[in-house]
Amino acid sequence: MSKDERPIAVKIAESVRSRDSRVTELSDFYRWYSEYTRNMSIDVRCIALDELVGWAPDPVTGNLSHHSGKFFSVEGLNVEAPGSPVPHWTQPIINQPELGILGILVKEFDGVLHCLMQAKMEPGNVNGVQLSPTVQATRSNYTRVHAGLSVPYLEYFRDSSRHKLITDVRQSEQGSWFYQKRNRNMVVEVTGDVEVLDGFCWLTLGQLHQLLAVDDLVNMDARTVLACLPFAGAGPLMAASSADSEFRAALLRSCQGPADGPGSTDEVLQWITDVRSRSEVIATKMPLRALEHWKRGDYSIAHETGRFFELMAVDVQAGSREVQRWTQPMIKPCDPGIVAFLVKQVEGTLQVLVHALVEPGYLDVAELSPTVQCTPRNFELLPPEALPPLLGEITGARPDQIRFDATLSEEGGRFYHARNRYVIVEADADATFDHPDYRWMTVRELVGLLRHSHYVNIQARSLVACLHSLSGQPSAA
């Protein structure tokens, strides 16, 4: 079989095993990234809400929107969830109905697939610049509503007919902060020459997998696109000679084994449908100024308890962006969160415990989430039954149980310094948890669902990418 005839899963596996590259050595990447970040002109300043330029509250509802009617608006949401620990609340929420593009361009060098990644500044990033997809743009950005520069490489994704489309699926984003937001996740393979512009570099999947373990480096949009690849493990299976290699072998079997794991695909889909059907959640948009228990100050709209999150505003100056100066509202969480998968080995195959989680901003009630997805301090003010049931298993895990542990940032274009601890914890093989909203699944089952929209949420997709990163062989170092 020639190189060009190889199945995409084989190309992906070979790229995962390529933990360094002559195109961009990992040591060169770190130097390039540090220099690029150091030389970038970035100034993000918190400002009063009344200092927003081009944004104004509606005189009747108080909803905050851009004068163009594009980008996004901040509105109120009234949520009723009868029978749940918190049966009613109101909150601000971002309404961004337009569909954006998150796209990674891939190309083979020396027979190995490489991803064209971008060092991108976002105003909400705690460290300014993070590694993003080749294209990360809303419709308002790439149609140049802001009258700024065009988006580089956009043509590969708006007209992919001349190239090989590997992944193309619409996926949701944070259901607690966005109202029914979706983005198009795409991977396009090219064979011709591609000019590498300033701020871009080629990296293998094996290199990206190593970078995922670095705090606040690979951004949320890159993680979701990587998770949507048709991944089937780094293979081939090798004899286990240690606990780490035994775990890796179990993970590879979970990636490569039959699509039907603990239950058939039909059973999984039926389970998701059942959770969605019996979960009564009514989320209705309401005026921002009519929110209950939220107070507007000069610099923010915040909950009266000082918890959860607040709406604030920033003034941004960035020399590398399509527009060099702008202001915008942002959501700022009050505390960091925990996002975790609990996994176990069953007869040599890794299983992942997922939670069919209901959130008010989802298009279809519930999506598969991590085992634990929460901000622990928020639950100090909520009924005890609202606390995620397995939070203690994650926060109390022994060091030898923790397979992945990194603090990663959420979307820096809408959220200010939003960071979560992403953790994968291995439980004992006989661990059980009986709850109608939780289910053990194989990685292959999860990857299969990622071919479709609105089944696996953004936090779980990030953890799927982190799981994938554990399947490759460790570096010689």
N, C-alpha and C positions, 0 to 999 in steps of 0.2 A: 504494500500500500504506500503510495507517495505521500509526502507531507501534506499536500493540498487535499487529499482524499480522507484524511483522518477525521473521525467524528469530533464534534466540538467538545464533547466530554473528555476525550483523550487530550485535546489541545489544552483544555483547562487544567487537567491533572498534571501535564508536563510543566505548565507554567507555575503551578503551585509548588512543584518539586524544585523549581529553579529559584533558590533562595538568594541568589545574587546574579548580576548580569554585567556583561561587558558594555552594554549600551549605557547604563547608569549604575555604577557600583554603589552599593548601599552607603559606603563611607563618603563617596562623592555626593550622594543625595543629601546627607546630613549637612555637609559643608554648604551645598547649594541652598538648601532650605534656610539655614541659619543666616547666610549672607543676604538672601532675598528678603527675609523678614526684617533683618537689621537695617537694610537700605530703604525699606518701604516707609513712606510718609503716611502715618495713621494718627488721627486725633478724634476720639469719640468722647463727647462731653454730654453729661446729663443736663437737661434743660427743663424749664417749666412747661407744662402742657400748653399754656397760652403762647409760648415762643415757637411752636411748630409752624413752619412755613409751608403753605400749600395744603395744609390739613385744617379742617374746621369742624366743630360740632354742629350737628343738625339743630336748628332752633327749636324744634318740637321734641325730638327723641333724645337729643344729646349724643347720638351715634357719631363716631369720629370717622371721617372719610377724607380721601384725597380729592382735590378740586377737579381732577380729570375724570373722576368716577371709576378709575382703574386701580391697580395694585390691590388694596384690600381695605376693609373697614373694620372698626371695632364696635361691636354691638352688645346688647345684653341678651342673656339666655335664661329662660325659666325652665327648670328641670323638675319633673315629677316622676318619682320612682317608687310607687306603692309597694310596701312589703320589704323594702331594702332598709339597711341600718340608718341611712339618711334619706328619708322619703321625699324631701323637697329642699331645693336651694336655688339661688340665682347667682349669676356670675358674668363677668365680661368674657367675650369670646371673639376670636378673629374670624371674619368671614372673607374668604378669598376664593370666590367661585371659579376663577380662571384656572386652566390647566397649564402647569409648567412642564419643563423638560429637564430631566436629570439624565445625562447621557455620558457614557464612557466609550471612547474610541479605542479599538484594539487592533494590533498589527503584529505580525510575526517578524522577529529578527533572529537570524540563525536558527530558524525553525521553532522558536519559542514565542508564545503569545505575550505581548506587552500591553499595558494600559497607559493611555496618555492622561496624566493627572495634572491638576492645576493647583498651584499655591494661591489660595483665594482669601482675600480679606473680607470678613463680615463684621458688622458693627457690634454684634452680640458675642463674638468669640472672646473668651477670657484672655487668650494670647494673641488676638488680632488675626493671624493667618493660620489656616489649616488646609490640609490636603483635600481637595474636592474633585468631583467628576470633571471630565473635559468641558462639559456644558452643564451649568446650573443656573437656570433662568426662568422667570415667570413669563407669561405671555406679554405682560406690560413691558417687561425689560426687552424681550427680543423683537417686539414691534416698535420699540423705541419711543414709548409714550413720554419718557423723560428727556427726549431729544439728545440723548447721549451717544456714545460710541456703539457700534454694532457688537454683537456677541461672537467671539472667535469660535470657529469650527461648527457653528450652528447649522450650516448647510448639510452636513453629513447626517443630521438627525431629522431635519424637516423634509428632506428628500433622500430616504435611505434606499431607494429602488436600485441605485447603481452600485450598492455595496451589499454585504451579507449581514442581515439582521439576526442577531443572536438572541436578544431579549427585548421584548416590547410589551409592557404591562402597566396598567394604571394602578397605583397603590395609594392608600390613605396616609395621613400623617396624624399627629397627636390628637386623639379624640377628646381630650380634656381642655385643649386650648384652641383648636381649630374647629370650625363648623363645616363638616363634610368636605374637607379639603382633599384633593387628589393631585398627584403628579405622575407624569409618564416616565417610567423607569426604562431606559434603553441601553443596549450594548450593540455597537455596530462595528463589524470587522472590515478593514480596508486592506488593500494590497499595494496600492500606489504610494508614491512619495507623499509625505505629510510634513509641511514646514513646522518646526517646533518653535513656537513663539516664546517670548520672554515670560517667565512664570509657569511654564509647562515642562514636564519631563516624562520619559517612558519608564515604567516599572513593571516587573513581573508580578503575577499574583502571589508568588512566594515572598517577594519583598514586601508587598502590601500587607500580607498576613503578619509579617514581623512588626510592621509599623502600627498595626491595630493594637498591639500591646503597649504602645507608648501613650501616655495620658494626653488627651486633647490634641491629637495629631491628625488622624483620619476623621473627617467630619461626617455628620449624620447622613448627608445626601450621598456621599461615596459609599457608606456602609450599606444603605438600602439597595443601591444598584448592584454592589458586589453580591449581596444575598440573593438577588434575583437571577444570577447566572445558573445555568443548568449544571450544577455541581454534583459530581458523583464520587468525591473523595480523591485523595492524591495517589492512592494505590501504587503498586500492588500490595496485598497484605503480606506482612512479614511476621516471623515467629516472635512471640512476646518473650522478652528476657528481663523485664522489669515492670513495675507498676505503671510507669509512664507509657511504655511501649504497649502494655496490655490495654491501657485506656485508648491509645491511638488505634489499635487493632479493632477494638469494639466500636469506636467512632467510624472507622472505615466500613465496617460491616453495616453500620446503621445508614451510611451514605449510599452503599452499593447494593444492599440486599433487596429483597422483594419490596415493591411499592406498598404492599399491604403488610403493616407491622402488627402491633397489638390488636388491630381491628382492620377490616377492609376499608378501602377508600370510601365506598358507599356508606359504611357505618360512621366514619368520621364526618362526612358531609351531613348525614342525618342528625348526628349529635349536635353539630353547629346549628343546624336549622331548628332543632328542638330548643336549644338555649335561646336563640333569637325569638322564637315564638312564645315562650313562656316568660320572657323578661319584659315586663311592662315598663317602658320608659317613654315619657312624653317630653320632648325638648322643643320649646317654642321660643322663637326670637322675640325679644322685648326691648323697649327703650333702654339705652344705657343709663340714662339719668334716673330710671325707676328701680334700679337694683336695690334689693334689701340687704342690709348689713355691710354695704360697701360705701366708703366715704371718699369724696373727692377733695384733694388738697391742691396746692399750687403745683406740686411736682409729680403727683401720682393719684390714681384711683386704687385704693387698697381696702382689704377686708378689715373690719373693725377690730378683729382679734390680732392683727399683725401677722397672720399666717397665710398659707396657700401661695398666692402670687399677687403682684401688683401691675398695673398698667402705668408705664412711664414713657418718657420721650428722650431722644438723643439728637444731638447735632453732630454730623459725621463729615470729616474731611479725609479723603483717601485718594492718593494720586494714581492708584492702579485700577480703579473701577471705571465703568462706562460713564458714570457721572462723578465728578470729583468732590462735590459737596451737596449734602441734602440733610433734611431732618425727617424723622419718622417716629411713630409710637412703637413701643416694644412691650412684650410681657417679660417680667422679671420674677422668677420663682424666689420665694423667701428662703428656701433651704435646698440642699442637694438631695437627690433621691437614690433609691436602690432599684436596680433592674437585674433580675437573676433567673437563671434556669437551674432547676434541680434535675440532675440526671442520674441514671443508674445503669449498671450492666446486667442484662438478663440473658443468660445462655450465650455469653460472648458478644452480645449486640447492645449498643448504647440506646437507651430510651430517654426521652425528654418529657418532663411534665409541663404541659401547657395549660393555660387558664383561658376559658372563653369569657372574656372580660367585657362588661357593658360600660360604654362611655358615651356621654351625651352628644358628642360631635360626630359620631360615626354615621355613615350613610345607611348602614343596615344593623343597627342596635349593638352588635357585639362582634369582636374579632379575637383571634387567638393571640394571647399575650404571653409574656414570660410567666413563670411560676409565681414570682413576686415582682410587682411593679408599683412602687409607692414612694412617698416622701414620709419617712417615719414620724417626724415631728408634727405633721398635720394631724396624726391620729391621737395626739394628746388631748385634742379638743372634741373628738368624735366618740360615739358610743363604742364600747369595747368590742362588740360584734363586728364593727367595721374594719378592725385590724386584719390584714392579710393573714390567713391561718398558718402559713409556713415561713413567716418572716424570721422567727427564731432559729429555724434550721439554717437560714442563710447567714444571719448576723453572728450566730454561735458556731459556725463551721470551723472544724480544725484546719490548720494549715495544709495537712496532707489531703484534705478533701477539696481544696480550692484548685480548680483546673485553669481558670482564667480570672483575672482581677485587674481592671483598669478603670480609671475615671475618664469618661468620654463626654464630649459636648453635644448638646442638641442643636437644632437649627439656628445658626447665628444671624440669619437675616430677619428673624421675627422675635427671637428670644434672647434676653440679655443675661449672659453668664449662667446659662442653664446647663448644669452638669449632673451626671448620674454616675454612680459606681456600678459598672457592668461586671457581673460575677457569674461564673459557672461552677456549681458545687456538686460533687459526686456523693450521692448517698449510698448506703449499703444496698446490696442486691435484693435483700428481702424487704426494703422499705416499701410501705404501702400508704396510700392516701385515697380514701373513698369519699368523693364529693362529686355531685352531678355536673359541676361546672369545670372540672379538671379532668385531664386525660393524658395517659402516657402515649407518646408517638415516637416513631423513628425519625431521624434526620431526613431520610428520603421522602417520607410522607410530608414533612413540612416543606421541603423543596418542591414537591409536586404541587402543593397548594399555592406556592409562590408564582406559578405560571398563570394564576388567575387573580382577579382583583378582589380586595376587601375581605380576605380570609385571615391574613397574618399581619399584625399591627407593626408600626414602625420600630417600637422597642424590641419586639421579638425578631424582626428582620436584622436589626443590629447584632443581636446575640447569635443569630444563625451565621452571620459573617464571622463572628468571633469563634464559633464552633468550628467552622470550616478552617480557620487559621490553625487549629490544633491538629489537623489531620496530616500536615506535612512533616517530614523528618526534621529533627532539630539540626541547627547549624553545627558545623564542626567545632565552633567555639564553645 
